[in-house]
Amino acid sequence: MKRILLLLALLLPIGSFAYNGEMLTLEMRGSKIYPGTERQVKIYVPKQYDGSTPAALIVGTDSQEKVLAECIDTLVAEGSMPVAIAVVVRPGRIHNAAGEVVRYNRSNEYDRMDGRFARFLETEVLPQVEKMHCSDGRAIKFSEDPSMRAITGSSSGGICAFNAAWQRADMFARVYAMCGTFVPFRGGDQYSALVRKGEPRALRIFLQDNDEDTWNPLFGSWFEYNTLMLSALQFAGYDVRHQWDKGGHSGKNGRLIMNDVMRWLWKDWEQGVKVGTSGNKSLNDIIIPGEGWCCIAENIADGAMLHPYSDEQVVLCRGRLKEKISANGERSKLKEHIKLSDPYKAVYPGGEHTAVRVEGSNWVWNYVNTPEGKLAHGQEFYYLYTDAGQITFDAKGYLYVATSVGVQICDQNGRVRVVLALPGGAVSSIAFAGNNLFAISEGKLYVRRLLRSGTHQGKPKSEGQG
């Protein structure tokens, strides 16, 4: 028996792992989201997966299939996590006719701060994986419950994991980011501010980094930016833990604690992940605890715009088609002729100012209204994290802006204090009807009751210049 074990040990390469389950490979081409890219996707299916009960999901980046397979085998066997399948998505590359790489797409996929990578997983990767079968015929099926889904990565893969979950908390609830590049690559350095101002998501997060993590001083210190992220997540009420190790820019320390981190991320998984309470007073003055966005219509056509109409209804306009919509989703054709508001211009309550959005700009201009009805003293006034879309004021004089990261809300002095997130991420149109804020996001119409109203009754109290 000892001779057999010794022979097996000699046959296995150093550092190898004898999987209990099966490792599958998917060769992906023809992406619509990342055109021209080719990549491998590794899928690890443990032996405990029965092929009928949807499995939990762990998405990894780069080449994490080995460490995730070991983790799943260990933790599932000891009952520390549900039966899970790992899907490891390597970054895309574009080749020429000779097979040479002409573009590396890793940073463009992993470091971006929009919802593109999550959408890539949702619409291209996971549907293709769910068409696959194990060698014994077991079909692959994932749970759609975000609490049964985790995502992890290192370096650019670390910020990718956090970003995918933060943008789409309806897809992922558990995050492990190792040496995350929350640095000035593609806006990652803004994340600590966005987390503080953003509405907290139902996420459980573990951050790991090394105390001398400065891969390239041009972009600053990875470690400093990770400590800023930790502080922001704690302020915003997230269930977050961290470990700072000795060393430079390397995922080795993070991989060594993978099992312990996953035990914590998946603890009490049957209960799901809860939303915390943010320390952002401005946010808590606007939202109603326990009340979120409600989808009241789907298949909203591209280019559709919302306009204010009354305290009970808004108008949904697409070309000549105009409908009145109530907060409960009731729709009726708008028969009377009314002058619709300019979606990119908003008059301040009391009429002293006018805000004007400039296409393609992070600034919204502010003008003073003269007694003659003219706009004077225009300035770039409201600064946003992304380019501006449709704008509107609430009764307190706060400006609401539809943007690619949600609804950004600026105070009277033009500073973003709150970012309201929607399930679809980007917001293309917004309008108030009383205390109900309507929003279009990714082809769906949502409504949410707030503590603020869009009904203007006189001039709001000034907040001064503080």
LUMTOR-721110 format. One record per residue (C-alpha): residue number from 1; residue in three letters; chain; x, y, z. Coordinates in nm, 4 decimals, padded with zeros to 6 digits. Example, Ala and Ser with C-alpha at 12.3 -4.5 7.8 and 13.67 -1.06 7.14 Angstrom:
2
- num  residuo  cadena  xx  yy  zz
- 1  ALA  A  01.2300  -00.4500  00.7800;
- 2  SER  A  01.3670  -00.1060  00.7140;
This chain:
466
- num  residuo  cadena  xx  yy  zz
- 1  MET  A  00.0000  00.0000  00.0000;
- 2  LYS  A  00.2856  00.2376  00.0903;
- 3  ARG  A  00.4496  00.1622  -00.2469;
- 4  ILE  A  00.1240  00.2531  -00.4295;
- 5  LEU  A  00.0946  00.5833  -00.2416;
- 6  LEU  A  00.4600  00.6581  -00.3134;
- 7  LEU  A  00.4090  00.5849  -00.6827;
- 8  LEU  A  00.1069  00.8152  -00.6945;
- 9  ALA  A  00.3047  01.0875  -00.5251;
- 10  LEU  A  00.5825  01.0529  -00.7817;
- 11  LEU  A  00.3370  01.0664  -01.0716;
- 12  LEU  A  00.1800  01.3906  -00.9445;
- 13  PRO  A  00.3782  01.7053  -01.0276;
- 14  ILE  A  00.5120  01.9127  -00.7388;
- 15  GLY  A  00.2428  02.1462  -00.6078;
- 16  SER  A  -00.0369  01.9513  -00.7777;
- 17  PHE  A  -00.3669  01.8705  -00.6186;
- 18  ALA  A  -00.5716  01.5554  -00.6623;
- 19  TYR  A  -00.9172  01.6969  -00.7337;
- 20  ASN  A  -01.2164  01.5132  -00.5942;
- 21  GLY  A  -01.4293  01.6598  -00.8688;
- 22  GLU  A  -01.3874  01.7431  -01.2356;
- 23  MET  A  -01.2163  02.0371  -01.4090;
- 24  LEU  A  -01.3800  02.1477  -01.7347;
- 25  THR  A  -01.2534  02.3956  -01.9927;
- 26  LEU  A  -01.4583  02.6360  -02.2031;
- 27  GLU  A  -01.2925  02.8125  -02.4972;
- 28  MET  A  -01.4753  03.1429  -02.5471;
- 29  ARG  A  -01.4815  03.3460  -02.8679;
- 30  GLY  A  -01.7229  03.5836  -03.0349;
- 31  SER  A  -01.7985  03.8085  -02.7376;
- 32  LYS  A  -02.0301  04.1012  -02.8069;
- 33  ILE  A  -01.9232  04.2864  -02.4930;
- 34  TYR  A  -01.5478  04.2427  -02.5560;
- 35  PRO  A  -01.5336  04.2070  -02.9367;
- 36  GLY  A  -01.2564  03.9984  -03.0878;
- 37  THR  A  -01.1374  03.8497  -02.7589;
- 38  GLU  A  -01.0514  03.4881  -02.6966;
- 39  ARG  A  -01.0168  03.3342  -02.3515;
- 40  GLN  A  -01.0298  03.0180  -02.1473;
- 41  VAL  A  -01.2822  02.9635  -01.8718;
- 42  LYS  A  -01.2072  02.6905  -01.6190;
- 43  ILE  A  -01.4990  02.5256  -01.4372;
- 44  TYR  A  -01.4493  02.3101  -01.1306;
- 45  VAL  A  -01.7388  02.0804  -01.0347;
- 46  PRO  A  -01.7046  01.8954  -00.7009;
- 47  LYS  A  -01.8159  01.5357  -00.6660;
- 48  GLN  A  -02.0899  01.6397  -00.4187;
- 49  TYR  A  -02.2779  01.8269  -00.6906;
- 50  ASP  A  -02.5760  01.6102  -00.7886;
- 51  GLY  A  -02.6623  01.7759  -01.1182;
- 52  SER  A  -03.0187  01.8633  -01.0167;
- 53  THR  A  -02.9969  02.1038  -00.7210;
- 54  PRO  A  -02.8584  02.4419  -00.8362;
- 55  ALA  A  -02.5088  02.4894  -00.6964;
- 56  ALA  A  -02.3602  02.7900  -00.5235;
- 57  LEU  A  -02.1188  02.9820  -00.7440;
- 58  ILE  A  -01.7685  03.1167  -00.6927;
- 59  VAL  A  -01.6350  03.3276  -00.9797;
- 60  GLY  A  -01.2593  03.3732  -00.9993;
- 61  THR  A  -01.0358  03.5818  -01.2209;
- 62  ASP  A  -00.7007  03.5065  -01.3862;
- 63  SER  A  -00.5901  03.1476  -01.3019;
- 64  GLN  A  -00.7425  03.0658  -00.9634;
- 65  GLU  A  -00.8917  02.7293  -01.0539;
- 66  LYS  A  -00.6453  02.5258  -00.8466;
- 67  VAL  A  -00.6769  02.7196  -00.5205;
- 68  LEU  A  -01.0552  02.7415  -00.5581;
- 69  ALA  A  -01.0862  02.3691  -00.6317;
- 70  GLU  A  -00.8839  02.2860  -00.3194;
- 71  CYS  A  -01.0943  02.5284  -00.1162;
- 72  ILE  A  -01.4258  02.3905  -00.2388;
- 73  ASP  A  -01.3212  02.0291  -00.1777;
- 74  THR  A  -01.2072  02.1104  00.1762;
- 75  LEU  A  -01.4906  02.3374  00.2868;
- 76  VAL  A  -01.7770  02.1413  00.1314;
- 77  ALA  A  -01.6472  01.8226  00.2946;
- 78  GLU  A  -01.6364  01.9878  00.6369;
- 79  GLY  A  -01.9761  02.1567  00.5919;
- 80  SER  A  -01.8378  02.5122  00.6015;
- 81  MET  A  -01.9969  02.6129  00.2727;
- 82  PRO  A  -02.2691  02.4876  00.0373;
- 83  VAL  A  -02.1912  02.2713  -00.2628;
- 84  ALA  A  -02.0349  02.5205  -00.5031;
- 85  ILE  A  -01.9000  02.5289  -00.8562;
- 86  ALA  A  -01.6044  02.7527  -00.9410;
- 87  VAL  A  -01.5982  02.9448  -01.2700;
- 88  VAL  A  -01.2586  03.1047  -01.3359;
- 89  VAL  A  -01.2674  03.3628  -01.6151;
- 90  ARG  A  -00.9286  03.4422  -01.7633;
- 91  PRO  A  -00.8778  03.7814  -01.9288;
- 92  GLY  A  -00.9347  03.8121  -02.3006;
- 93  ARG  A  -00.6736  03.8537  -02.5709;
- 94  ILE  A  -00.6990  03.9479  -02.9372;
- 95  HIS  A  -00.4788  03.7667  -03.1887;
- 96  ASN  A  -00.3838  03.8363  -03.5487;
- 97  ALA  A  -00.3949  03.5854  -03.8317;
- 98  ALA  A  -00.0524  03.4534  -03.7310;
- 99  GLY  A  -00.1753  03.3806  -03.3799;
- 100  GLU  A  00.0211  03.6661  -03.2204;
- 101  VAL  A  -00.1368  03.8711  -02.9402;
- 102  VAL  A  -00.2157  04.2212  -03.0690;
- 103  ARG  A  -00.4123  04.3367  -02.7655;
- 104  TYR  A  -00.4141  04.2326  -02.4014;
- 105  ASN  A  -00.7587  04.3104  -02.2633;
- 106  ARG  A  -00.6986  04.2358  -01.8935;
- 107  SER  A  -00.6910  04.5883  -01.7516;
- 108  ASN  A  -00.9763  04.7009  -01.9745;
- 109  GLU  A  -01.1919  04.4170  -01.8423;
- 110  TYR  A  -01.0804  04.3967  -01.4796;
- 111  ASP  A  -01.0018  04.7593  -01.3812;
- 112  ARG  A  -01.3093  04.9295  -01.5271;
- 113  MET  A  -01.5573  05.0763  -01.2802;
- 114  ASP  A  -01.8741  05.0183  -01.4810;
- 115  GLY  A  -02.1019  04.7150  -01.4879;
- 116  ARG  A  -01.9606  04.5704  -01.8085;
- 117  PHE  A  -01.7753  04.2727  -01.6597;
- 118  ALA  A  -02.0772  04.1729  -01.4493;
- 119  ARG  A  -02.2925  04.1936  -01.7606;
- 120  PHE  A  -02.0346  03.9805  -01.9446;
- 121  LEU  A  -02.0695  03.7153  -01.6740;
- 122  GLU  A  -02.4478  03.7401  -01.6700;
- 123  THR  A  -02.5165  03.7333  -02.0436;
- 124  GLU  A  -02.2229  03.5474  -02.1983;
- 125  VAL  A  -02.0107  03.3421  -01.9583;
- 126  LEU  A  -02.2600  03.1834  -01.7198;
- 127  PRO  A  -02.5199  03.0975  -01.9896;
- 128  GLN  A  -02.2493  02.9131  -02.1864;
- 129  VAL  A  -02.1261  02.7309  -01.8772;
- 130  GLU  A  -02.4815  02.6227  -01.7958;
- 131  LYS  A  -02.5000  02.4543  -02.1366;
- 132  MET  A  -02.2104  02.2262  -02.0412;
- 133  HIS  A  -02.2208  01.8822  -01.8816;
- 134  CYS  A  -01.9786  01.6832  -01.6718;
- 135  SER  A  -01.8284  01.3680  -01.8172;
- 136  ASP  A  -02.0916  01.1634  -01.6330;
- 137  GLY  A  -02.3766  01.3704  -01.7836;
- 138  ARG  A  -02.4509  01.6011  -01.4890;
- 139  ALA  A  -02.5881  01.9322  -01.6146;
- 140  ILE  A  -02.4484  02.2510  -01.4607;
- 141  LYS  A  -02.6940  02.4862  -01.2943;
- 142  PHE  A  -02.6246  02.7806  -01.0634;
- 143  SER  A  -02.8382  02.9308  -00.7894;
- 144  GLU  A  -02.9666  03.2769  -00.8805;
- 145  ASP  A  -02.9703  03.3864  -00.5158;
- 146  PRO  A  -02.6909  03.6483  -00.4778;
- 147  SER  A  -02.6254  03.5184  -00.1249;
- 148  MET  A  -02.5260  03.1886  -00.2864;
- 149  ARG  A  -02.2683  03.3581  -00.5071;
- 150  ALA  A  -01.9148  03.4774  -00.4366;
- 151  ILE  A  -01.6481  03.6405  -00.6514;
- 152  THR  A  -01.2753  03.6705  -00.5894;
- 153  GLY  A  -00.9570  03.7928  -00.7528;
- 154  SER  A  -00.6105  03.9357  -00.6981;
- 155  SER  A  -00.4599  04.2671  -00.8116;
- 156  SER  A  -00.6700  04.3924  -01.1060;
- 157  GLY  A  -00.8787  04.0810  -01.0479;
- 158  GLY  A  -00.9365  04.2045  -00.6920;
- 159  ILE  A  -01.0948  04.5336  -00.7918;
- 160  CYS  A  -01.2798  04.3421  -01.0645;
- 161  ALA  A  -01.4360  04.1158  -00.8023;
- 162  PHE  A  -01.5392  04.4067  -00.5821;
- 163  ASN  A  -01.6667  04.6132  -00.8734;
- 164  ALA  A  -01.8802  04.3315  -01.0171;
- 165  ALA  A  -02.0506  04.2781  -00.6804;
- 166  TRP  A  -02.0820  04.6486  -00.5971;
- 167  GLN  A  -02.2332  04.7239  -00.9386;
- 168  ARG  A  -02.4562  04.4151  -00.9320;
- 169  ALA  A  -02.5373  04.3131  -00.5767;
- 170  ASP  A  -02.8308  04.1258  -00.7296;
- 171  MET  A  -02.5723  03.8849  -00.8734;
- 172  PHE  A  -02.3069  03.8524  -00.5990;
- 173  ALA  A  -02.3111  03.8975  -00.2213;
- 174  ARG  A  -01.9686  03.7666  -00.1132;
- 175  VAL  A  -01.6359  03.9224  -00.2175;
- 176  TYR  A  -01.2705  03.8397  -00.1556;
- 177  ALA  A  -01.0340  04.1024  -00.3002;
- 178  MET  A  -00.6590  04.0360  -00.2715;
- 179  CYS  A  -00.4162  04.3249  -00.3371;
- 180  GLY  A  -00.6991  04.5081  -00.5126;
- 181  THR  A  -00.5930  04.7831  -00.7529;
- 182  PHE  A  -00.8043  05.0608  -00.6017;
- 183  VAL  A  -00.5565  05.3005  -00.7615;
- 184  PRO  A  -00.5626  05.5558  -01.0482;
- 185  PHE  A  -00.5732  05.3008  -01.3313;
- 186  ARG  A  -00.9273  05.3548  -01.4587;
- 187  GLY  A  -01.0863  05.5445  -01.1717;
- 188  GLY  A  -01.0421  05.2848  -00.8985;
- 189  ASP  A  -00.9077  05.5534  -00.6660;
- 190  GLN  A  -01.2574  05.7066  -00.6603;
- 191  TYR  A  -01.4102  05.3976  -00.5061;
- 192  SER  A  -01.3483  05.4929  -00.1424;
- 193  ALA  A  -01.5473  05.8143  -00.1999;
- 194  LEU  A  -01.8248  05.6387  -00.3918;
- 195  VAL  A  -01.8580  05.3750  -00.1189;
- 196  ARG  A  -01.8962  05.6451  00.1474;
- 197  LYS  A  -02.1590  05.8303  -00.0534;
- 198  GLY  A  -02.3273  05.5263  -00.2022;
- 199  GLU  A  -02.6219  05.3374  -00.0687;
- 200  PRO  A  -02.4866  05.0222  00.1023;
- 201  ARG  A  -02.5429  04.6921  -00.0751;
- 202  ALA  A  -02.6034  04.3496  00.0753;
- 203  LEU  A  -02.2362  04.2472  00.0553;
- 204  ARG  A  -01.9915  04.0662  00.2825;
- 205  ILE  A  -01.6347  04.1629  00.1926;
- 206  PHE  A  -01.2844  04.0511  00.2852;
- 207  LEU  A  -00.9856  04.2667  00.1863;
- 208  GLN  A  -00.6284  04.1358  00.1878;
- 209  ASP  A  -00.3145  04.3274  00.1045;
- 210  ASN  A  00.0564  04.3472  00.1843;
- 211  ASP  A  00.2155  04.6400  00.3669;
- 212  GLU  A  00.4693  04.7194  00.0913;
- 213  ASP  A  00.2275  04.6735  -00.1985;
- 214  THR  A  00.3407  04.9361  -00.4499;
- 215  TRP  A  00.3625  04.7662  -00.7864;
- 216  ASN  A  00.4229  05.0928  -00.9708;
- 217  PRO  A  00.4794  05.4194  -00.7762;
- 218  LEU  A  00.3341  05.6123  -01.0707;
- 219  PHE  A  -00.0098  05.4959  -00.9552;
- 220  GLY  A  00.0563  05.5342  -00.5819;
- 221  SER  A  00.0519  05.2788  -00.3023;
- 222  TRP  A  -00.1819  04.9822  -00.3398;
- 223  PHE  A  -00.1717  04.9350  00.0363;
- 224  GLU  A  -00.2743  05.2944  00.1145;
- 225  TYR  A  -00.5691  05.2731  -00.1233;
- 226  ASN  A  -00.6771  04.9417  00.0308;
- 227  THR  A  -00.6727  05.0981  00.3787;
- 228  LEU  A  -00.8899  05.3820  00.2434;
- 229  MET  A  -01.1311  05.1224  00.1039;
- 230  LEU  A  -01.1491  04.9473  00.4407;
- 231  SER  A  -01.2268  05.2752  00.6176;
- 232  ALA  A  -01.4959  05.3615  00.3627;
- 233  LEU  A  -01.6603  05.0191  00.3863;
- 234  GLN  A  -01.6675  05.0384  00.7651;
- 235  PHE  A  -01.8224  05.3885  00.7518;
- 236  ALA  A  -02.0842  05.2694  00.5035;
- 237  GLY  A  -02.1948  04.9837  00.7294;
- 238  TYR  A  -02.0633  04.6839  00.5378;
- 239  ASP  A  -01.9881  04.3452  00.6909;
- 240  VAL  A  -01.6146  04.3664  00.6196;
- 241  ARG  A  -01.2960  04.2075  00.7492;
- 242  HIS  A  -00.9359  04.2423  00.6422;
- 243  GLN  A  -00.5856  04.1051  00.6795;
- 244  TRP  A  -00.2712  04.3078  00.6145;
- 245  ASP  A  00.0375  04.0921  00.5608;
- 246  LYS  A  00.4077  04.1557  00.5090;
- 247  GLY  A  00.5307  04.1801  00.1523;
- 248  GLY  A  00.4923  04.3479  -00.1833;
- 249  HIS  A  00.2521  04.3089  -00.4732;
- 250  SER  A  00.1810  03.9365  -00.4646;
- 251  GLY  A  -00.1254  03.7198  -00.4277;
- 252  LYS  A  00.0674  03.4486  -00.2415;
- 253  ASN  A  -00.0400  03.5588  00.1077;
- 254  GLY  A  -00.3980  03.5962  -00.0062;
- 255  ARG  A  -00.4047  03.2444  -00.1486;
- 256  LEU  A  -00.2603  03.1001  00.1725;
- 257  ILE  A  -00.5640  03.2190  00.3712;
- 258  MET  A  -00.8225  03.1353  00.1034;
- 259  ASN  A  -00.9876  02.8599  00.3094;
- 260  ASP  A  -01.0187  03.0732  00.6229;
- 261  VAL  A  -01.1529  03.3676  00.4256;
- 262  MET  A  -01.4120  03.1527  00.2499;
- 263  ARG  A  -01.5209  03.0033  00.5825;
- 264  TRP  A  -01.5968  03.3547  00.7035;
- 265  LEU  A  -01.7588  03.4686  00.3793;
- 266  TRP  A  -01.9914  03.1673  00.3776;
- 267  LYS  A  -02.0693  03.1479  00.7504;
- 268  ASP  A  -02.4422  03.1132  00.8173;
- 269  TRP  A  -02.5012  03.1064  00.4433;
- 270  GLU  A  -02.8585  02.9883  00.4871;
- 271  GLN  A  -02.9463  03.3264  00.6415;
- 272  GLY  A  -02.8171  03.5323  00.3513;
- 273  VAL  A  -02.6247  03.8600  00.3600;
- 274  LYS  A  -02.7946  04.1642  00.5110;
- 275  VAL  A  -02.7681  04.5330  00.4235;
- 276  GLY  A  -02.5884  04.7433  00.6834;
- 277  THR  A  -02.6596  05.0977  00.8019;
- 278  SER  A  -02.4427  05.3705  00.6556;
- 279  GLY  A  -02.2898  05.6549  00.8530;
- 280  ASN  A  -02.3837  05.8919  00.5687;
- 281  LYS  A  -02.6345  06.1320  00.7294;
- 282  SER  A  -02.7261  06.2832  00.3930;
- 283  LEU  A  -02.8216  05.9393  00.2636;
- 284  ASN  A  -03.0230  05.8592  00.5757;
- 285  ASP  A  -03.2088  06.1901  00.5386;
- 286  ILE  A  -03.3258  06.0817  00.1925;
- 287  ILE  A  -03.3993  05.7078  00.1950;
- 288  ILE  A  -03.6650  05.5211  00.3923;
- 289  PRO  A  -03.5165  05.2248  00.5829;
- 290  GLY  A  -03.6302  04.8932  00.4417;
- 291  GLU  A  -03.7722  05.0459  00.1233;
- 292  GLY  A  -03.5823  05.0039  -00.2006;
- 293  TRP  A  -03.6446  05.0178  -00.5723;
- 294  CYS  A  -03.9461  04.8367  -00.7144;
- 295  CYS  A  -03.9567  04.7341  -01.0795;
- 296  ILE  A  -04.2958  04.8297  -01.2237;
- 297  ALA  A  -04.2327  04.7801  -01.5973;
- 298  GLU  A  -03.9922  04.5952  -01.8268;
- 299  ASN  A  -03.8971  04.6153  -02.1926;
- 300  ILE  A  -03.8740  04.9929  -02.1840;
- 301  ALA  A  -03.7567  05.1037  -02.5285;
- 302  ASP  A  -03.4146  05.2606  -02.5758;
- 303  GLY  A  -03.4334  05.6381  -02.5639;
- 304  ALA  A  -03.7486  05.6493  -02.3512;
- 305  MET  A  -03.7598  05.9504  -02.1189;
- 306  LEU  A  -03.9479  06.0328  -01.8015;
- 307  HIS  A  -04.1081  06.3710  -01.7390;
- 308  PRO  A  -04.2812  06.5141  -01.4295;
- 309  TYR  A  -04.6600  06.5332  -01.4559;
- 310  SER  A  -04.8287  06.5406  -01.1129;
- 311  ASP  A  -04.7779  06.4332  -00.7517;
- 312  GLU  A  -04.9148  06.0897  -00.8443;
- 313  GLN  A  -04.7882  06.0226  -01.1961;
- 314  VAL  A  -04.5010  06.0781  -01.4381;
- 315  VAL  A  -04.5076  06.0751  -01.8163;
- 316  LEU  A  -04.3124  05.8115  -02.0084;
- 317  CYS  A  -04.2318  05.9416  -02.3540;
- 318  ARG  A  -04.0911  05.7548  -02.6541;
- 319  GLY  A  -04.1351  05.9485  -02.9766;
- 320  ARG  A  -04.5046  06.0211  -03.0208;
- 321  LEU  A  -04.6077  05.7627  -02.7639;
- 322  LYS  A  -04.6785  05.9242  -02.4272;
- 323  GLU  A  -04.8115  05.7395  -02.1231;
- 324  LYS  A  -04.8983  05.8387  -01.7689;
- 325  ILE  A  -04.7558  05.5971  -01.5124;
- 326  SER  A  -04.8392  05.5694  -01.1422;
- 327  ALA  A  -04.6188  05.4331  -00.8646;
- 328  ASN  A  -04.8176  05.1067  -00.8663;
- 329  GLY  A  -04.7369  05.0540  -01.2340;
- 330  GLU  A  -05.0745  05.1565  -01.3765;
- 331  ARG  A  -05.0347  05.3008  -01.7257;
- 332  SER  A  -05.2699  05.5067  -01.9381;
- 333  LYS  A  -05.2333  05.6998  -02.2613;
- 334  LEU  A  -05.1727  06.0733  -02.2225;
- 335  LYS  A  -05.4550  06.2316  -02.4193;
- 336  GLU  A  -05.4213  06.6000  -02.3366;
- 337  HIS  A  -05.1567  06.8185  -02.4945;
- 338  ILE  A  -04.8996  06.9366  -02.2411;
- 339  LYS  A  -04.5586  07.0933  -02.2720;
- 340  LEU  A  -04.3074  06.8397  -02.1520;
- 341  SER  A  -04.0139  06.9551  -01.9438;
- 342  ASP  A  -03.6615  06.9733  -02.0844;
- 343  PRO  A  -03.4985  06.6654  -01.9250;
- 344  TYR  A  -03.1563  06.8309  -01.9272;
- 345  LYS  A  -03.2628  07.1572  -01.7613;
- 346  ALA  A  -03.4052  07.1994  -01.4100;
- 347  VAL  A  -03.5304  07.5075  -01.2288;
- 348  TYR  A  -03.4292  07.5433  -00.8639;
- 349  PRO  A  -03.7200  07.5563  -00.6145;
- 350  GLY  A  -03.8309  07.9180  -00.5849;
- 351  GLY  A  -03.7064  07.9942  -00.9348;
- 352  GLU  A  -03.3803  08.1765  -00.8561;
- 353  HIS  A  -03.1478  07.9356  -01.0381;
- 354  THR  A  -03.1466  07.6992  -01.3353;
- 355  ALA  A  -02.9255  07.3921  -01.3724;
- 356  VAL  A  -02.8242  07.2871  -01.7243;
- 357  ARG  A  -02.6599  06.9601  -01.8158;
- 358  VAL  A  -02.3829  06.9645  -02.0779;
- 359  GLU  A  -02.3593  06.6458  -02.2828;
- 360  GLY  A  -02.0430  06.4445  -02.2226;
- 361  SER  A  -01.9356  06.6514  -01.9218;
- 362  ASN  A  -01.8920  06.5709  -01.5528;
- 363  TRP  A  -02.0182  06.9203  -01.4769;
- 364  VAL  A  -02.3724  07.0556  -01.4583;
- 365  TRP  A  -02.3872  07.4323  -01.5057;
- 366  ASN  A  -02.5733  07.6679  -01.2736;
- 367  TYR  A  -02.7237  07.9963  -01.3907;
- 368  VAL  A  -02.8942  08.2771  -01.2010;
- 369  ASN  A  -03.2373  08.3676  -01.3364;
- 370  THR  A  -03.2784  08.7422  -01.4009;
- 371  PRO  A  -03.6057  08.9353  -01.3598;
- 372  GLU  A  -03.6141  08.9566  -01.7397;
- 373  GLY  A  -03.6239  08.5788  -01.7647;
- 374  LYS  A  -03.2666  08.5371  -01.8861;
- 375  LEU  A  -02.9907  08.3054  -01.7619;
- 376  ALA  A  -02.6914  08.4905  -01.6193;
- 377  HIS  A  -02.3603  08.4252  -01.4412;
- 378  GLY  A  -02.3261  08.0679  -01.5684;
- 379  GLN  A  -02.0650  07.8475  -01.4044;
- 380  GLU  A  -01.9634  07.4829  -01.3973;
- 381  PHE  A  -02.1151  07.4179  -01.0552;
- 382  TYR  A  -02.2299  07.0613  -00.9830;
- 383  TYR  A  -01.9382  06.8158  -01.0074;
- 384  LEU  A  -02.0114  06.4480  -01.0747;
- 385  TYR  A  -01.8081  06.1262  -01.0805;
- 386  THR  A  -01.9287  06.0443  -01.4313;
- 387  ASP  A  -02.0891  06.2329  -01.7180;
- 388  ALA  A  -02.4352  06.3722  -01.6511;
- 389  GLY  A  -02.7713  06.2643  -01.7892;
- 390  GLN  A  -03.1219  06.3811  -01.7020;
- 391  ILE  A  -03.1497  06.6184  -01.4037;
- 392  THR  A  -03.4153  06.7291  -01.1544;
- 393  PHE  A  -03.4382  06.9055  -00.8173;
- 394  ASP  A  -03.6081  06.7965  -00.4974;
- 395  ALA  A  -03.7892  07.0437  -00.2735;
- 396  LYS  A  -03.4802  07.1008  -00.0580;
- 397  GLY  A  -03.2759  07.2186  -00.3551;
- 398  TYR  A  -03.0721  06.8999  -00.4031;
- 399  LEU  A  -02.9947  06.8119  -00.7646;
- 400  TYR  A  -03.0614  06.4527  -00.8780;
- 401  VAL  A  -02.8665  06.3347  -01.1835;
- 402  ALA  A  -02.9086  06.0150  -01.3857;
- 403  THR  A  -02.5604  05.8677  -01.4431;
- 404  SER  A  -02.3815  05.5447  -01.5270;
- 405  VAL  A  -02.3215  05.4675  -01.1557;
- 406  GLY  A  -02.6759  05.5417  -01.0389;
- 407  VAL  A  -02.8562  05.8553  -00.9255;
- 408  GLN  A  -02.5963  06.1041  -00.8013;
- 409  ILE  A  -02.7398  06.3624  -00.5623;
- 410  CYS  A  -02.5669  06.6986  -00.5141;
- 411  ASP  A  -02.6217  06.9403  -00.2262;
- 412  GLN  A  -02.7022  07.3085  -00.2743;
- 413  ASN  A  -02.3333  07.3873  -00.3181;
- 414  GLY  A  -02.2811  07.1385  -00.5997;
- 415  ARG  A  -02.1121  06.8463  -00.4198;
- 416  VAL  A  -02.2209  06.4845  -00.4540;
- 417  ARG  A  -02.3377  06.3635  -00.1131;
- 418  VAL  A  -02.5395  06.0547  -00.2082;
- 419  VAL  A  -02.5396  05.7921  -00.4844;
- 420  LEU  A  -02.8547  05.5806  -00.5100;
- 421  ALA  A  -02.7873  05.2481  -00.6781;
- 422  LEU  A  -03.0280  05.0583  -00.9012;
- 423  PRO  A  -03.0264  04.6849  -00.9821;
- 424  GLY  A  -02.9365  04.7613  -01.3416;
- 425  GLY  A  -02.6519  04.9945  -01.2509;
- 426  ALA  A  -02.6642  05.2769  -01.5046;
- 427  VAL  A  -02.9631  05.5152  -01.5002;
- 428  SER  A  -03.0834  05.6817  -01.8190;
- 429  SER  A  -03.3828  05.8847  -01.6998;
- 430  ILE  A  -03.5408  06.0075  -01.3739;
- 431  ALA  A  -03.8480  06.2060  -01.2655;
- 432  PHE  A  -04.0307  06.2819  -00.9410;
- 433  ALA  A  -04.4006  06.2392  -00.8675;
- 434  GLY  A  -04.4441  06.3683  -00.5130;
- 435  ASN  A  -04.2253  06.1558  -00.2866;
- 436  ASN  A  -04.1814  05.8857  -00.5521;
- 437  LEU  A  -03.8687  05.8906  -00.7657;
- 438  PHE  A  -03.9017  05.7057  -01.0969;
- 439  ALA  A  -03.5948  05.5805  -01.2864;
- 440  ILE  A  -03.5183  05.3877  -01.6046;
- 441  SER  A  -03.2269  05.1463  -01.5809;
- 442  GLU  A  -03.1217  04.8846  -01.8365;
- 443  GLY  A  -03.4620  04.8733  -02.0039;
- 444  LYS  A  -03.6653  04.8533  -01.6817;
- 445  LEU  A  -03.8728  05.1154  -01.5018;
- 446  TYR  A  -03.8288  05.1436  -01.1250;
- 447  VAL  A  -03.9921  05.3534  -00.8570;
- 448  ARG  A  -03.8884  05.4294  -00.5023;
- 449  ARG  A  -04.0518  05.6248  -00.2192;
- 450  LEU  A  -03.8173  05.8744  -00.0542;
- 451  LEU  A  -03.8214  06.1139  00.2394;
- 452  ARG  A  -03.7742  06.3940  -00.0139;
- 453  SER  A  -04.0335  06.5279  -00.2536;
- 454  GLY  A  -04.0067  06.6638  -00.6031;
- 455  THR  A  -04.2931  06.9013  -00.5377;
- 456  HIS  A  -04.1561  07.2555  -00.5029;
- 457  GLN  A  -04.3419  07.4759  -00.2598;
- 458  GLY  A  -04.1473  07.7960  -00.2219;
- 459  LYS  A  -03.7790  07.8638  -00.1726;
- 460  PRO  A  -03.5885  07.6037  00.0351;
- 461  LYS  A  -03.3846  07.7038  00.3379;
- 462  SER  A  -03.0280  07.7883  00.2441;
- 463  GLU  A  -02.7516  07.5619  00.3686;
- 464  GLY  A  -02.4993  07.8457  00.3418;
- 465  GLN  A  -02.1533  07.7849  00.2024;
- 466  GLY  A  -02.0411  07.5065  00.4367;
